[in-house]
Amino acid sequence: KAPFDDSSLRKKYRLKNGESGLVWSETLESATDIKIVSRLDNRSFSKLPLSATRKARESKVVGFASQAFHVPTDDDDLFPGYIAGNVVLPPRGIKDAEGVGLCSQVFNVGRCQPKSLEFAIADPSGQDGEFDPKTAQRYLLSEGDMFQIPPGNVYRIENHSKTDKANLFWTIIKCTSRAEQEDSGDEEEE
């Protein structure tokens, strides 16, 4: 598809082509120039790992992920950090089960075959950090749907389509250092 003709907008506004811009930083209490746009053409994708726990009848296709932003938790522990990017699952691709630890994750479903993308989350009553396919809660999703994984949960994503890839956009919200310290203190007491 041909790119949008932006000539009239460029006459009216000063449009930037790069990825950085001047923004207010609440942690620095001043303006700073940072990356605020992540263009797809500038990101590289890495192949997701293939888990040894896949059953013989399951697809061996894996997805690809890229990271657009990685913002650490501030030094004062006031603002949680986050990481954002996207995942592409080819037809029959699987993102194997993964726990989110103390983080939260939110996924937005981009293009995919309607009702072909399966999001599964482990049953919290028996998970012990494991994903049991027999007891997992499963949802079939379409373009525009969203899902979240709260802290302490394990999830899995599968593209059941035999023809269409599935594009997902994700954000990981990191916990503060204080929450990490409290969690490690709880582990030490056990």
Secondary structure per residue as TSV (DSSP state, phi and psi in degrees):
chain	resnum	aa	ss	phi	psi
A	1	K	-	360.0	141.0
A	2	A	-	-71.2	141.1
A	3	P	-	-63.7	152.9
A	4	F	-	-60.9	138.7
A	5	D	-	-79.8	106.0
A	6	D	-	-97.2	10.4
A	7	S	H	-59.2	-40.4
A	8	S	H	-69.3	-35.8
A	9	L	H	-67.8	-37.9
A	10	R	H	-66.7	-28.0
A	11	K	H	-72.3	-32.3
A	12	K	H	-89.0	-37.5
A	13	Y	S	-127.9	160.8
A	14	R	-	-92.5	100.0
A	15	L	-	-92.4	139.3
A	16	K	-	-98.9	144.8
A	17	N	-	-98.6	-17.7
A	18	G	S	-82.9	-157.2
A	19	E	S	-120.7	-7.1
A	20	S	E	-108.2	158.2
A	21	G	E	-158.4	162.9
A	22	L	E	-86.0	122.0
A	23	V	E	-134.4	161.1
A	24	W	E	-78.3	133.5
A	25	S	E	-109.8	113.6
A	26	E	T	-66.1	-33.8
A	27	T	T	-71.7	-36.4
A	28	L	T	-88.1	-16.1
A	29	E	T	56.2	42.3
A	30	S	E	-162.4	170.4
A	31	A	E	-79.0	145.0
A	32	T	E	-147.1	151.7
A	33	D	E	-96.1	116.3
A	34	I	E	-137.6	169.8
A	35	K	E	-71.6	120.6
A	36	I	-	-123.2	-7.2
A	37	V	-	-128.6	140.4
A	38	S	-	-126.0	109.5
A	39	R	-	-85.7	134.9
A	40	L	G	-54.1	-40.6
A	41	D	G	-64.2	-19.5
A	42	N	G	-97.0	-3.3
A	43	R	-	-100.0	148.9
A	44	S	-	-107.9	148.3
A	45	F	-	-105.7	140.7
A	46	S	E	-113.6	143.7
A	47	K	E	-71.1	133.1
A	48	L	-	-73.5	152.2
A	49	P	-	-70.9	152.9
A	50	L	-	-97.9	117.6
A	51	S	-	-75.0	142.2
A	52	A	T	-71.9	-11.7
A	53	T	T	-85.8	-1.6
A	54	R	-	-65.2	140.1
A	55	K	-	-74.5	158.4
A	56	A	T	-58.4	-33.5
A	57	R	T	-83.4	-8.7
A	58	E	S	-81.7	151.7
A	59	S	-	-60.3	147.3
A	60	K	-	-100.6	9.6
A	61	V	-	-78.8	134.2
A	62	V	B	-114.8	166.9
A	63	G	-	-98.1	-173.8
A	64	F	E	-131.8	142.7
A	65	A	E	-130.0	148.4
A	66	S	E	-133.5	154.3
A	67	Q	E	-112.5	126.8
A	68	A	E	-95.4	-41.3
A	69	F	E	-138.3	146.8
A	70	H	E	-142.5	103.1
A	71	V	E	-112.7	115.6
A	72	P	-	-73.1	158.9
A	73	T	-	-61.8	138.9
A	74	D	-	-68.4	159.5
A	75	D	T	-61.4	-28.7
A	76	D	T	-83.5	-3.6
A	77	D	S	65.5	26.3
A	78	L	-	-90.6	-37.3
A	79	F	S	-115.7	121.6
A	80	P	-	-67.3	147.4
A	81	G	-	-81.1	171.5
A	82	Y	E	-153.3	159.5
A	83	I	E	-130.8	139.6
A	84	A	E	-139.1	150.0
A	85	G	E	-177.0	-156.1
A	86	N	E	-143.3	159.1
A	87	V	E	-125.1	138.3
A	88	V	E	-118.5	122.5
A	89	L	E	-107.9	114.9
A	90	P	-	-61.9	170.3
A	91	P	T	-51.6	131.0
A	92	R	T	67.6	14.2
A	93	G	-	-75.9	149.9
A	94	I	E	-130.3	136.2
A	95	K	E	-101.7	108.5
A	96	D	E	-61.4	162.1
A	97	A	E	-54.7	137.9
A	98	E	E	-149.2	138.1
A	99	G	E	-88.6	149.5
A	100	V	-	-98.8	-1.9
A	101	G	T	60.1	-134.3
A	102	L	T	-87.2	-1.0
A	103	C	-	-83.4	166.4
A	104	S	E	-117.1	148.0
A	105	Q	E	-128.1	144.7
A	106	V	E	-128.9	131.7
A	107	F	E	-116.6	139.5
A	108	N	E	-114.1	128.9
A	109	V	E	-87.2	120.5
A	110	G	-	-86.9	-137.7
A	111	R	S	-69.1	137.9
A	112	C	-	-169.0	165.0
A	113	Q	-	-67.2	133.5
A	114	P	T	-53.1	135.0
A	115	K	T	58.6	27.0
A	116	S	-	-105.9	-13.7
A	117	L	E	-96.6	118.7
A	118	E	E	-98.8	125.0
A	119	F	E	-106.7	126.4
A	120	A	E	-125.4	137.1
A	121	I	E	-126.6	136.4
A	122	A	-	-63.1	147.1
A	123	D	-	-66.8	118.8
A	124	P	T	-67.0	-18.7
A	125	S	T	-76.6	-14.6
A	126	G	T	-140.3	19.7
A	127	Q	-	-79.3	-42.5
A	128	D	T	44.2	40.6
A	129	G	T	77.1	8.4
A	130	E	-	-115.9	153.2
A	131	F	-	-104.9	115.6
A	132	D	-	-103.4	110.7
A	133	P	T	-59.6	-25.7
A	134	K	T	-72.7	-30.8
A	135	T	T	-111.1	-0.6
A	136	A	-	-63.7	147.1
A	137	Q	E	-87.4	128.0
A	138	R	E	-121.8	143.7
A	139	Y	E	-136.2	136.6
A	140	L	E	-99.3	127.1
A	141	L	E	-119.0	162.3
A	142	S	-	-131.8	172.8
A	143	E	T	-52.9	134.5
A	144	G	T	93.0	-16.1
A	145	D	-	-72.6	158.9
A	146	M	E	-134.6	155.2
A	147	F	E	-148.7	159.0
A	148	Q	E	-129.5	153.8
A	149	I	E	-124.0	106.6
A	150	P	-	-68.8	163.0
A	151	P	T	-53.2	145.1
A	152	G	T	82.5	10.7
A	153	N	-	-114.3	161.9
A	154	V	E	-120.3	135.8
A	155	Y	E	-135.4	169.1
A	156	R	E	-151.1	146.8
A	157	I	E	-129.9	136.3
A	158	E	E	-138.1	134.7
A	159	N	E	-95.5	108.4
A	160	H	-	-81.9	-10.9
A	161	S	-	-62.0	141.0
A	162	K	S	-95.7	-5.5
A	163	T	S	-125.5	-29.9
A	164	D	-	-114.9	138.8
A	165	K	-	-77.1	161.3
A	166	A	E	-117.8	128.6
A	167	N	E	-106.8	128.0
A	168	L	E	-127.2	148.4
A	169	F	E	-120.7	132.2
A	170	W	E	-128.5	154.9
A	171	T	E	-136.0	130.2
A	172	I	E	-104.8	122.0
A	173	I	E	-98.3	115.6
A	174	K	-	-82.2	150.2
A	175	C	-	-79.3	164.7
A	176	T	-	-77.0	162.4
A	177	S	H	-59.8	-35.2
A	178	R	H	-60.8	-43.2
A	179	A	H	-65.9	-38.5
A	180	E	H	-62.9	-42.5
A	181	Q	H	-65.5	-41.0
A	182	E	H	-64.2	-39.6
A	183	D	H	-67.0	-42.3
A	184	S	H	-68.8	-29.9
A	185	G	H	-68.2	-36.5
A	186	D	H	-65.1	-38.5
A	187	E	H	-66.0	-37.3
A	188	E	H	-67.1	-32.9
A	189	E	H	-72.5	-23.8
A	190	E	-	-72.9	360.0
